Amino acid sequence: MVAWGPAAERDNDLFVRLCLRSRWEAAALDEAAKMASQRRVDWSLLCEEVRAGGLAPLVYDVLRGSQWVPETAAACLRDSYYETATFAGVMSVELGYVLRLLEKAGLPVIVLKGAALGDTLYGNSALRPMTDLDLLLHDRDISAALDVLHRNGYRTTGVEVRTGHTLEYENELVVYSPGTPPMAVELHWRLLDSPFYQDRVGASWFWETAQPALVAGTGALVLGMEAAILHLSAHYVLHHRAQGVRWIYDIALLVESFGNDIDWQLVFDKAKEFELIYSIQVVVQQLVDDWQVAFPADVVSAATELTASEEEQRVVHLLLSEQRPVVQRFWSDLSTMSSWRRRSSYLLANLFPSPAYMQDRYDLHSRGLLPLAYPYRWALGLGEFLTTRRKEDDK
């Protein structure tokens, strides 16, 4: 009987990476088969891990037909693949419908992340699971897009802190389809959610370099390769804290598929302009260390020689802090805004939200409770702040 433990988890991680690398390096699958023959794969744990990480369809696609895979594991992976394929089909229909609605209204759209990559990079949407549909629109078109979608049964939830606050300080809003279960469609007008990066990462270059593609059976725009690398890298590092195989694998597959066509100097120049040097450096290093991605000559050394500004280092430290309670996130967002006008407006909106927001947020059954709700909100925030400071002082 084999006693599985942390070593088995590490072996499973390596086995999965070998399977995924085999999509561009055939010898990697031979190494994976050797690991299996040495009983270094905990198949039961593997199935749980790849299902949870959204990797089961990819692993199934690589291993299907391999005689050395136990039948129970093969069945688990196969079931996950067909479950994902079914849901991906539904999502694809939804995506095509939304794209046609917006196209008919004359509203240009760039399809982002998994919604774009399933068709354009993986060649099969079942291989790239997703839970929502990410679309980039011009900020001037958001109101019109919402009107189009609302007239076709889509709905939003919640109440704005103040009218116009979302468009001013956020980077996206979510609408839900009228079907069952409702599908989430995220409408973006900026590419990153940090106020610091909202100010620095303008959308104009991403629009200028966008490319036409066939997505969900519909003509659409997707990010150009250099823009996609920057966006996916920033999303992976700053949003997912440089964790999660699905997101780093998107970038690995993109680089392996189109590496010779990528203008890496442009990537580095834009990383410097947008203050995304840290994200690019982390991604390049992981692609080399964990995925053995074959970069063109001098790309790795050029990435290593980049230097993030002190401001970028400060913001990244804030964004990647281990504990970021609501109050800490609020103050870090406030401190990274580019102007006092934005800071003061943001501060006032959060200290004194609209009555409608307060009633919705705190489930007030009477407007007479509003005068008490505001001090209650401030006390909650102060209490959380003091608790966090106390924990930091105790370390």
URTA-V798274 format. One record per residue. N is the residue number from 1. PSI is psi in radians with two decimals (none if undefined). OMEGA is omega in whole degrees, 0 to 359 (* if undefined). D_FIRST is the distance of its C-alpha to the first C-alpha in whole Angstrom. Layout:
BEGIN
N & PSI & OMEGA & D_FIRST
N & PSI & OMEGA & D_FIRST
END
This chain:
BEGIN
1 & 2.33 & 181 & 0
2 & 2.28 & 177 & 4
3 & 1.87 & 183 & 7
4 & 2.57 & 179 & 9
5 & -2.71 & 181 & 13
6 & -0.64 & 179 & 16
7 & -0.65 & 179 & 16
8 & -0.66 & 178 & 14
9 & -0.72 & 178 & 17
10 & -0.72 & 178 & 19
11 & -0.72 & 178 & 17
12 & -0.74 & 178 & 18
13 & -0.77 & 179 & 21
14 & -0.74 & 180 & 22
15 & -0.77 & 180 & 21
16 & -0.78 & 179 & 23
17 & -0.69 & 178 & 26
18 & -0.76 & 178 & 25
19 & -0.80 & 183 & 26
20 & -0.64 & 177 & 29
21 & -0.45 & 183 & 30
22 & -0.21 & 176 & 30
23 & -0.34 & 174 & 33
24 & -0.09 & 181 & 35
25 & 1.70 & 187 & 33
26 & -0.60 & 183 & 32
27 & -0.40 & 181 & 30
28 & -0.58 & 180 & 28
29 & -0.56 & 175 & 26
30 & -0.69 & 177 & 25
31 & -0.69 & 178 & 24
32 & -0.74 & 179 & 21
33 & -0.65 & 178 & 21
34 & -0.73 & 177 & 20
35 & -0.74 & 180 & 17
36 & -0.71 & 180 & 16
37 & -0.45 & 178 & 15
38 & 0.14 & 180 & 14
39 & 0.69 & 179 & 11
40 & 0.19 & 180 & 13
41 & 2.13 & 173 & 13
42 & 1.67 & 189 & 12
43 & -0.66 & 179 & 14
44 & -0.83 & 178 & 14
45 & -0.68 & 180 & 15
46 & -0.80 & 181 & 18
47 & -0.73 & 178 & 19
48 & -0.78 & 184 & 20
49 & -0.80 & 183 & 21
50 & -0.52 & 174 & 24
51 & -0.81 & 181 & 25
52 & -0.60 & 182 & 26
53 & 0.07 & 180 & 27
54 & 0.44 & 183 & 29
55 & -0.13 & 185 & 28
56 & -0.76 & 179 & 26
57 & -0.69 & 179 & 29
58 & -0.79 & 180 & 29
59 & -0.71 & 177 & 26
60 & -0.77 & 182 & 26
61 & -0.61 & 179 & 30
62 & -0.73 & 189 & 28
63 & -0.17 & 184 & 25
64 & 2.31 & 181 & 27
65 & -0.14 & 179 & 27
66 & 2.12 & 186 & 24
67 & -0.32 & 184 & 22
68 & 0.03 & 177 & 19
69 & 2.19 & 179 & 19
70 & 2.56 & 185 & 17
71 & -0.68 & 180 & 19
72 & -0.71 & 178 & 18
73 & -0.73 & 179 & 18
74 & -0.70 & 180 & 21
75 & -0.72 & 179 & 23
76 & -0.83 & 180 & 22
77 & -0.69 & 180 & 24
78 & -0.78 & 180 & 27
79 & -0.73 & 180 & 27
80 & -0.69 & 179 & 28
81 & -0.83 & 183 & 30
82 & -0.54 & 173 & 32
83 & -0.81 & 180 & 32
84 & -0.71 & 180 & 34
85 & -0.70 & 179 & 36
86 & -0.83 & 180 & 38
87 & -0.68 & 179 & 38
88 & -0.62 & 177 & 39
89 & -0.74 & 178 & 42
90 & -0.77 & 179 & 43
91 & -0.67 & 180 & 43
92 & -0.73 & 177 & 45
93 & -0.78 & 180 & 48
94 & -0.78 & 180 & 48
95 & -0.81 & 179 & 48
96 & -0.68 & 180 & 51
97 & -0.80 & 180 & 53
98 & -0.76 & 180 & 53
99 & -0.70 & 179 & 54
100 & -0.65 & 177 & 57
101 & -0.81 & 183 & 58
102 & -0.63 & 177 & 59
103 & -0.74 & 179 & 60
104 & -0.57 & 179 & 63
105 & -0.01 & 179 & 64
106 & 0.49 & 183 & 64
107 & 1.92 & 180 & 61
108 & 2.56 & 185 & 59
109 & 2.44 & 168 & 55
110 & 2.20 & 178 & 53
111 & 2.29 & 187 & 49
112 & 2.81 & 168 & 47
113 & -2.39 & 188 & 43
114 & -0.59 & 181 & 41
115 & -0.54 & 178 & 43
116 & -0.69 & 189 & 45
117 & -0.55 & 182 & 42
118 & -0.78 & 181 & 40
119 & -0.74 & 191 & 43
120 & -0.51 & 183 & 45
121 & -0.83 & 183 & 42
122 & -0.38 & 180 & 39
123 & 0.11 & 182 & 41
124 & 1.93 & 185 & 39
125 & -0.34 & 178 & 39
126 & -0.34 & 182 & 36
127 & -0.18 & 182 & 34
128 & 1.48 & 181 & 35
129 & 2.58 & 175 & 35
130 & 2.71 & 181 & 38
131 & -0.17 & 178 & 39
132 & 3.01 & 181 & 42
133 & 2.10 & 183 & 45
134 & 2.15 & 181 & 47
135 & 2.40 & 176 & 50
136 & 2.22 & 175 & 53
137 & 2.86 & 171 & 56
138 & 2.50 & 181 & 59
139 & -0.55 & 180 & 60
140 & -0.29 & 184 & 63
141 & -0.05 & 186 & 62
142 & -0.80 & 181 & 59
143 & -0.75 & 179 & 62
144 & -0.69 & 179 & 63
145 & -0.74 & 178 & 59
146 & -0.73 & 180 & 59
147 & -0.78 & 179 & 62
148 & -0.83 & 184 & 61
149 & -0.69 & 178 & 57
150 & -0.70 & 180 & 59
151 & -0.29 & 179 & 61
152 & 0.40 & 171 & 59
153 & -0.06 & 178 & 57
154 & 2.67 & 184 & 54
155 & 2.69 & 172 & 54
156 & 2.84 & 179 & 53
157 & 2.79 & 177 & 52
158 & 3.08 & 181 & 53
159 & 2.41 & 178 & 57
160 & 2.61 & 174 & 58
161 & -0.84 & 170 & 58
162 & 2.72 & 180 & 62
163 & 2.23 & 180 & 63
164 & -0.10 & 183 & 62
165 & -0.72 & 183 & 60
166 & -0.85 & 181 & 57
167 & -0.55 & 182 & 59
168 & -0.70 & 192 & 60
169 & -0.13 & 179 & 57
170 & -3.14 & 179 & 54
171 & -0.03 & 183 & 52
172 & 2.83 & 166 & 51
173 & 2.75 & 187 & 52
174 & 2.32 & 170 & 50
175 & 2.64 & 184 & 51
176 & 2.40 & 181 & 49
177 & 2.76 & 181 & 50
178 & -0.13 & 183 & 52
179 & -3.13 & 177 & 49
180 & 2.14 & 354 & 46
181 & 2.70 & 180 & 44
182 & 2.41 & 178 & 46
183 & 2.41 & 179 & 45
184 & 2.20 & 176 & 46
185 & 2.03 & 182 & 48
186 & 2.05 & 178 & 48
187 & 1.99 & 180 & 52
188 & 2.54 & 168 & 52
189 & -0.20 & 169 & 55
190 & 2.77 & 188 & 54
191 & -0.35 & 181 & 50
192 & 2.65 & 188 & 49
193 & -0.24 & 178 & 49
194 & 2.31 & 177 & 50
195 & -0.64 & 177 & 54
196 & -0.82 & 182 & 54
197 & -0.42 & 173 & 53
198 & -0.64 & 179 & 55
199 & -0.54 & 189 & 58
200 & -0.51 & 183 & 56
201 & 1.50 & 178 & 55
202 & 2.65 & 184 & 57
203 & -0.20 & 189 & 57
204 & -0.79 & 181 & 60
205 & -0.64 & 179 & 58
206 & -0.63 & 176 & 55
207 & -0.74 & 183 & 57
208 & -0.56 & 184 & 59
209 & 0.07 & 179 & 57
210 & 2.63 & 184 & 55
211 & 2.53 & 176 & 54
212 & 2.55 & 180 & 55
213 & 2.83 & 175 & 52
214 & 1.97 & 182 & 51
215 & 2.22 & 181 & 49
216 & 0.66 & 178 & 48
217 & 0.23 & 184 & 51
218 & 2.48 & 175 & 53
219 & 2.30 & 182 & 55
220 & 3.10 & 173 & 54
221 & 2.54 & 172 & 54
222 & 2.84 & 179 & 51
223 & 2.52 & 171 & 50
224 & 2.88 & 188 & 51
225 & -0.81 & 181 & 49
226 & -0.72 & 179 & 50
227 & -0.67 & 179 & 50
228 & -0.72 & 179 & 47
229 & -0.78 & 179 & 45
230 & -0.80 & 182 & 47
231 & -0.83 & 181 & 46
232 & -0.66 & 180 & 43
233 & -0.80 & 179 & 42
234 & -0.71 & 179 & 44
235 & -0.74 & 181 & 42
236 & -0.79 & 185 & 39
237 & -0.84 & 188 & 40
238 & -0.52 & 180 & 42
239 & -0.76 & 182 & 41
240 & 0.12 & 177 & 37
241 & 0.63 & 178 & 37
242 & 0.63 & 178 & 36
243 & 2.59 & 179 & 32
244 & 1.93 & 186 & 31
245 & -0.63 & 184 & 30
246 & -0.73 & 186 & 32
247 & -0.67 & 177 & 35
248 & -0.52 & 180 & 35
249 & -0.58 & 174 & 34
250 & -0.80 & 183 & 37
251 & -0.72 & 179 & 39
252 & -0.79 & 181 & 37
253 & -0.65 & 178 & 37
254 & -0.79 & 181 & 41
255 & -0.74 & 180 & 42
256 & -0.57 & 182 & 40
257 & -0.61 & 188 & 42
258 & 0.31 & 187 & 45
259 & -0.70 & 183 & 45
260 & -0.28 & 180 & 48
261 & -0.10 & 183 & 50
262 & 2.29 & 176 & 49
263 & 1.61 & 186 & 52
264 & -0.54 & 177 & 50
265 & -0.65 & 176 & 53
266 & -0.72 & 177 & 54
267 & -0.82 & 182 & 51
268 & -0.68 & 179 & 51
269 & -0.74 & 180 & 55
270 & -0.59 & 176 & 54
271 & -0.68 & 177 & 51
272 & -0.78 & 181 & 54
273 & -0.73 & 183 & 56
274 & 0.00 & 183 & 54
275 & 0.89 & 178 & 52
276 & 0.46 & 183 & 49
277 & -0.78 & 181 & 48
278 & -0.79 & 181 & 45
279 & -0.78 & 180 & 43
280 & -0.73 & 180 & 44
281 & -0.74 & 179 & 43
282 & -0.78 & 183 & 40
283 & -0.81 & 180 & 39
284 & -0.76 & 181 & 40
285 & -0.73 & 178 & 38
286 & -0.67 & 179 & 35
287 & -0.62 & 178 & 36
288 & -0.87 & 187 & 36
289 & -0.78 & 188 & 33
290 & -0.41 & 187 & 30
291 & -0.03 & 179 & 32
292 & 0.72 & 178 & 34
293 & 2.36 & 182 & 37
294 & 1.65 & 178 & 40
295 & 2.66 & 171 & 43
296 & 2.75 & 182 & 46
297 & 2.40 & 174 & 47
298 & -0.09 & 181 & 48
299 & -0.78 & 183 & 47
300 & -0.78 & 180 & 44
301 & -0.66 & 178 & 47
302 & -0.68 & 178 & 49
303 & -0.71 & 181 & 47
304 & -0.59 & 183 & 46
305 & -0.18 & 177 & 50
306 & 2.61 & 180 & 50
307 & 2.08 & 178 & 51
308 & 2.49 & 178 & 51
309 & 2.82 & 177 & 54
310 & -0.63 & 179 & 54
311 & -0.75 & 178 & 54
312 & -0.76 & 179 & 51
313 & -0.71 & 180 & 49
314 & -0.79 & 182 & 50
315 & -0.76 & 179 & 50
316 & -0.71 & 177 & 46
317 & -0.74 & 179 & 45
318 & -0.76 & 183 & 47
319 & -0.54 & 185 & 45
320 & 0.21 & 178 & 41
321 & 2.49 & 183 & 42
322 & -0.80 & 180 & 39
323 & 2.11 & 178 & 41
324 & 1.28 & 177 & 43
325 & 2.97 & 187 & 45
326 & -0.81 & 183 & 48
327 & -0.70 & 179 & 50
328 & -0.71 & 177 & 49
329 & -0.72 & 180 & 48
330 & -0.85 & 182 & 52
331 & -0.61 & 178 & 53
332 & -0.69 & 175 & 52
333 & -0.77 & 181 & 53
334 & -0.75 & 185 & 56
335 & -0.33 & 183 & 56
336 & 0.03 & 177 & 55
337 & 2.65 & 191 & 58
338 & -0.26 & 183 & 61
339 & 2.69 & 178 & 64
340 & -0.51 & 177 & 65
341 & -0.82 & 179 & 66
342 & -0.70 & 181 & 63
343 & -0.83 & 183 & 62
344 & -0.71 & 179 & 64
345 & -0.71 & 179 & 64
346 & -0.75 & 180 & 60
347 & -0.84 & 182 & 61
348 & -0.70 & 181 & 63
349 & -0.63 & 182 & 61
350 & -0.49 & 175 & 58
351 & -0.60 & 183 & 60
352 & 1.20 & 178 & 63
353 & 2.91 & 179 & 61
354 & 2.66 & 177 & 63
355 & -0.66 & 180 & 64
356 & -0.72 & 178 & 62
357 & -0.79 & 182 & 59
358 & -0.73 & 179 & 59
359 & -0.69 & 180 & 59
360 & -0.75 & 185 & 56
361 & -0.69 & 185 & 54
362 & 0.21 & 175 & 55
363 & 0.89 & 180 & 55
364 & 2.24 & 182 & 59
365 & -0.12 & 180 & 61
366 & 2.39 & 177 & 64
367 & -0.32 & 178 & 66
368 & -0.30 & 179 & 67
369 & -0.12 & 183 & 64
370 & -0.78 & 180 & 64
371 & -0.46 & 178 & 66
372 & -0.43 & 185 & 63
373 & -0.63 & 181 & 60
374 & -0.90 & 176 & 61
375 & -0.59 & 178 & 61
376 & -0.73 & 178 & 58
377 & -0.80 & 181 & 56
378 & -0.69 & 181 & 58
379 & -0.69 & 178 & 56
380 & -0.81 & 181 & 53
381 & -0.75 & 179 & 53
382 & -0.73 & 179 & 54
383 & -0.73 & 179 & 52
384 & -0.71 & 179 & 49
385 & -0.81 & 181 & 50
386 & -0.66 & 178 & 51
387 & -0.75 & 179 & 48
388 & -0.75 & 179 & 46
389 & -0.68 & 180 & 49
390 & -0.72 & 179 & 48
391 & -0.66 & 179 & 44
392 & -0.66 & 180 & 45
393 & -0.48 & 182 & 47
394 & -0.26 & 183 & 45
395 & none & * & 42
END
